[in-house]
Amino acid sequence: MREIKASVIADAVEKLCLDAGYYLPEDVKQALAEGRDREESPTGQYVLQQCCENYEVAAEEQMPLCQDTGTALFIIEMGQELVITGGGFEDAINEGVARGYINGYLRKSMVAEPIFDRTNTKDNTPAVIHYEIKPGDGLKITLLPKGGGAENCSAVKMLRPADGLKGVMDFVVETVKNAGGKCCPPGVVGVGVGGTSDYAAYLSKKALNRKIGEHNPNPHYAKMEEDLLTRINNLGIGPQGLGGVVSALAVNVEYFPCHIASLPVFVTMNCHSQRHSSVEL
């Protein structure tokens, strides 16, 4: 058994919030630059150039990449032999989020309750936390700040098994088309297939964490990703919905076994500020 203090986790999460808020990952920066170079629309080229300049200024000035610094969404990969001491695990996560968003001057966007008391919690807590329990005593914490505009464009559909690959792909493309410029493209489209409706939603979020250019190891799903990206970029949505050939930087698909009567699909849209940051403790 290995022990780790809750205070260490809180400190690490605070830094993750700052890193994800200020610094765009290298794979995303490269994809935006490549998209700018292959974009055919002058307006689209200008928009992508502004995106590239924005992440440089954000990093240099240590300022948020976007005013919407998102819901603090975490994916936790925790070893079953790890013991947390000196406090609760989720308390440590939320403490780190609060410190990061307050000390880093990141916008606080969470409300206390969704319908009857939409009062801002003033520290961007509580975080949304997903767990994967693994063998060993490791701990990997991944933060994906999820902006509200792109999240609002996400969609789920419970397809029939007979709908098959065509039904899945048509739904993904339809979702992106309906989103248009509302999700601040070009970003990454996360697709979760299988499991149940709620698990497909998680898979679609997990898919966003994969580096741009890394395909699903299953060759069938890898081809599906490539074909979806081609179809989406042929929609003509373009950067910020102003027209062009770069409507998405990548399509990442994750899958899980499902019931014989089901074919759940969840599509999570993400913006060009494809933020994510990880730490292993």
Phi and psi in degrees as a GROMACS rama.xvg file:
@    title "Ramachandran Plot"
@    xaxis  label "Phi"
@    yaxis  label "Psi"
@TYPE xy
-118.674  141.589  ARG-2
-108.445  144.693  GLU-3
-139.663  137.693  ILE-4
-78.3724  143.562  LYS-5
-59.8561  -33.2263  ALA-6
-64.9418  -33.7196  SER-7
-66.1469  -39.943  VAL-8
-64.8387  -44.1802  ILE-9
-61.1433  -42.6799  ALA-10
-62.105  -42.8754  ASP-11
-65.1977  -39.4969  ALA-12
-67.9266  -39.0743  VAL-13
-56.67  -45.9129  GLU-14
-66.0957  -38.3341  LYS-15
-58.9793  -41.2444  LEU-16
-61.4135  -41.7747  CYS-17
-69.1428  -46.0412  LEU-18
-60.6139  -45.7126  ASP-19
-68.5541  -32.9579  ALA-20
-74.3538  -32.8009  GLY-21
-101.434  -31.2563  TYR-22
-119.932  122.373  TYR-23
-80.9903  135.588  LEU-24
-58.7083  151.194  PRO-25
-59.8848  -38.5028  GLU-26
-64.447  -34.1025  ASP-27
-73.3053  -41.9555  VAL-28
-58.4721  -44.1074  LYS-29
-64.4852  -41.7402  GLN-30
-65.4366  -38.5507  ALA-31
-65.8888  -41.1445  LEU-32
-65.3149  -42.4761  ALA-33
-66.2069  -37.5933  GLU-34
-63.9577  -40.569  GLY-35
-59.3844  -41.5863  ARG-36
-71.6972  -27.1826  ASP-37
-101.46  -6.91423  ARG-38
-65.4975  134.658  GLU-39
-93.1075  -22.4194  GLU-40
-83.611  127.424  SER-41
-57.4024  -38.917  PRO-42
-64.9281  -42.9503  THR-43
-63.0181  -39.643  GLY-44
-60.8651  -42.6831  GLN-45
-63.7254  -44.448  TYR-46
-60.7221  -45.1977  VAL-47
-68.8876  -32.4905  LEU-48
-64.1786  -39.874  GLN-49
-63.5089  -37.57  GLN-50
-62.5143  -43.1053  CYS-51
-64.773  -41.174  CYS-52
-68.3217  -34.3234  GLU-53
-62.1716  -45.7269  ASN-54
-69.367  -26.9143  TYR-55
-69.8812  -43.4211  GLU-56
-65.0152  -43.2221  VAL-57
-58.9821  -44.7502  ALA-58
-67.1668  -42.8345  ALA-59
-67.5441  -42.1477  GLU-60
-91.1714  -4.65771  GLU-61
50.9269  58.8844  GLN-62
-124.008  156.199  MET-63
-60.2878  140.329  PRO-64
-62.5893  -30.5149  LEU-65
-146.445  150.105  CYS-66
-64.5067  -29.1702  GLN-67
-86.8053  99.6879  ASP-68
-89.4819  7.44098  THR-69
79.8969  168.327  GLY-70
-71.8321  135.578  THR-71
-80.2823  96.9524  ALA-72
-103.325  124.771  LEU-73
-116.502  142.564  PHE-74
-114.885  118.536  ILE-75
-107.811  122.039  ILE-76
-107.276  105.213  GLU-77
-119.048  130.883  MET-78
-72.6249  141.176  GLY-79
-70.8558  -11.5844  GLN-80
-101.479  12.5839  GLU-81
-92.7333  137.423  LEU-82
-118.539  129.546  VAL-83
-94.8195  127.154  ILE-84
-118.638  156.634  THR-85
77.4915  18.7392  GLY-86
147.338  171.785  GLY-87
-80.5576  149.207  GLY-88
-64.6494  -50.5035  PHE-89
-69.054  -30.7834  GLU-90
-62.0481  -39.0455  ASP-91
-67.1792  -41.2497  ALA-92
-59.9279  -48.6466  ILE-93
-68.3594  -33.0816  ASN-94
-64.0225  -43.8586  GLU-95
-62.8859  -41.2282  GLY-96
-61.7653  -47.3907  VAL-97
-59.4411  -46.1835  ALA-98
-65.375  -42.7917  ARG-99
-63.0899  -45.5295  GLY-100
-72.9614  -33.3047  TYR-101
-75.8486  -52.6857  ILE-102
-69.1987  -28.819  ASN-103
-91.7433  3.34587  GLY-104
55.0965  41.9546  TYR-105
-92.1447  140.522  LEU-106
-61.7304  135.441  ARG-107
-94.7003  120.661  LYS-108
-119.125  -3.9043  SER-109
-84.8145  137.227  MET-110
-105.206  155.161  VAL-111
-66.287  -29.2989  ALA-112
-158.66  141.655  GLU-113
-72.8141  -24.4629  PRO-114
-120.198  -54.3595  ILE-115
-94.4461  -15.1963  PHE-116
-145.187  76.4128  ASP-117
-86.1513  51.3703  ARG-118
-85.6259  132.574  THR-119
-63.7016  133.932  ASN-120
-76.1621  -11.0661  THR-121
71.4458  5.96051  LYS-122
-145.364  12.5443  ASP-123
65.8373  15.5397  ASN-124
-98.7723  159.277  THR-125
-83.3324  154.161  PRO-126
-76.4358  156.738  ALA-127
-97.1837  123.262  VAL-128
-125.112  126.718  ILE-129
-114.189  144.441  HIS-130
-120.595  141.483  TYR-131
-127.648  114.531  GLU-132
-90.1684  127.237  ILE-133
-126.502  163.979  LYS-134
-64.487  155.768  PRO-135
95.383  -163.178  GLY-136
-128.314  24.2724  ASP-137
-81.4366  167.265  GLY-138
-148.266  116.351  LEU-139
-119.206  127.227  LYS-140
-115.208  122.339  ILE-141
-119.017  129.645  THR-142
-110.362  128.821  LEU-143
-123.01  95.9987  LEU-144
-63.9964  119.049  PRO-145
-106.716  107.412  LYS-146
-64.7304  146.802  GLY-147
-70.0707  -37.6807  GLY-148
-62.4914  -47.5516  GLY-149
-68.3435  -38.8546  ALA-150
-60.8983  -35.7904  GLU-151
-66.052  -16.7396  ASN-152
-92.2081  -1.76577  CYS-153
-72.5905  160.954  SER-154
-155.586  153.352  ALA-155
-126.142  147.223  VAL-156
-145.897  132.591  LYS-157
-94.5829  93.8158  MET-158
-78.4091  163.705  LEU-159
-86.4839  145.836  ARG-160
-52.5965  -32.7092  PRO-161
-67.0842  -17.7549  ALA-162
-67.5927  -31.1492  ASP-163
56.65  -157.083  GLY-164
-59.5709  -43.1205  LEU-165
-60.9965  -43.8043  LYS-166
-62.4147  -41.1994  GLY-167
-63.9912  -49.3267  VAL-168
-65.8299  -39.5562  MET-169
-62.9402  -39.5398  ASP-170
-66.6738  -41.2839  PHE-171
-61.3871  -48.0856  VAL-172
-64.278  -40.7988  VAL-173
-61.3006  -40.6788  GLU-174
-63.5151  -44.4851  THR-175
-65.1085  -41.3259  VAL-176
-61.7375  -43.4743  LYS-177
-66.2633  -31.8327  ASN-178
-69.5662  -36.4774  ALA-179
54.3306  -127.743  GLY-180
-91.7943  1.02097  GLY-181
-68.0219  -19.6069  LYS-182
-103.644  19.6673  CYS-183
53.737  57.8359  CYS-184
-70.7797  163.363  PRO-185
-91.0066  133.202  PRO-186
-130.3  -156.698  GLY-187
-105.492  136.139  VAL-188
-100.307  116.813  VAL-189
-95.5533  130.331  GLY-190
-124.638  125.929  VAL-191
-111.835  127.931  GLY-192
-126.032  129.451  VAL-193
102.237  -172.408  GLY-194
69.8386  -127.78  GLY-195
-126.154  176.477  THR-196
-58.5193  -41.653  SER-197
-71.1112  -36.5421  ASP-198
-73.9146  -33.408  TYR-199
-61.9834  -36.3831  ALA-200
-62.7189  -43.9087  ALA-201
-61.9532  -44.2922  TYR-202
-59.3105  -37.508  LEU-203
-67.349  -33.0172  SER-204
-71.6849  -42.4026  LYS-205
-60.2153  -36.1803  LYS-206
-61.4401  -30.4257  ALA-207
-66.7477  -20.7561  LEU-208
-80.2996  -14.2352  ASN-209
-72.8094  141.487  ARG-210
-63.9422  143.987  LYS-211
-63.4405  130.93  ILE-212
100.063  -15.484  GLY-213
-94.1091  117.925  GLU-214
-92.7519  162.131  HIS-215
-56.3028  135.7  ASN-216
-63.8822  -21.7287  PRO-217
-76.4799  119.873  ASN-218
-60.3798  -29.8776  PRO-219
-65.3196  -43.9869  HIS-220
-74.0913  -31.2841  TYR-221
-61.7817  -44.0082  ALA-222
-66.2341  -37.5726  LYS-223
-60.1507  -41.7562  MET-224
-60.8057  -46.4521  GLU-225
-63.5229  -43.7093  GLU-226
-66.5368  -39.2391  ASP-227
-64.3796  -42.5096  LEU-228
-61.5512  -41.3293  LEU-229
-61.8897  -46.8545  THR-230
-63.2356  -40.5672  ARG-231
-66.956  -42.8671  ILE-232
-71.3478  -16.7976  ASN-233
-83.4389  -4.46368  ASN-234
-70.9053  -22.8262  LEU-235
81.5544  12.5229  GLY-236
-62.8152  -51.514  ILE-237
73.6522  175.753  GLY-238
-58.2655  128.022  PRO-239
58.0525  19.2786  GLN-240
75.9037  15.9169  GLY-241
-96.1456  8.88833  LEU-242
97.7946  141.805  GLY-243
148.871  -175.259  GLY-244
-103.904  -1.06975  VAL-245
-113.774  89.8416  VAL-246
-100.256  -19.3107  SER-247
-149.006  149.928  ALA-248
-88.8954  -30.0829  LEU-249
-165.998  157.601  ALA-250
-123.137  119.918  VAL-251
-113.897  127.327  ASN-252
-116.474  131.085  VAL-253
-120.402  147.186  GLU-254
-136.991  164.15  TYR-255
-153.089  148.737  PHE-256
-55.0702  154.774  PRO-257
-144.664  172.965  CYS-258
-63.9205  148.991  HIS-259
-60.9876  -23.1648  ILE-260
-95.8817  1.18162  ALA-261
-122.793  157.005  SER-262
-151.936  73.6784  LEU-263
-75.393  141.172  PRO-264
-135.015  131.5  VAL-265
-125.982  132.813  PHE-266
-115.28  120.914  VAL-267
-108.792  121.177  THR-268
-88.0959  144.432  MET-269
-135.229  154.293  ASN-270
-87.5991  -177.587  CYS-271
-68.1165  -21.2993  HIS-272
-83.2029  72.8171  SER-273
-78.4315  78.7513  GLN-274
-88.9771  135.576  ARG-275
-163.251  148.706  HIS-276
-150.917  141.364  SER-277
-131.944  155.367  SER-278
-145.39  143.853  VAL-279
-112.529  128.695  GLU-280
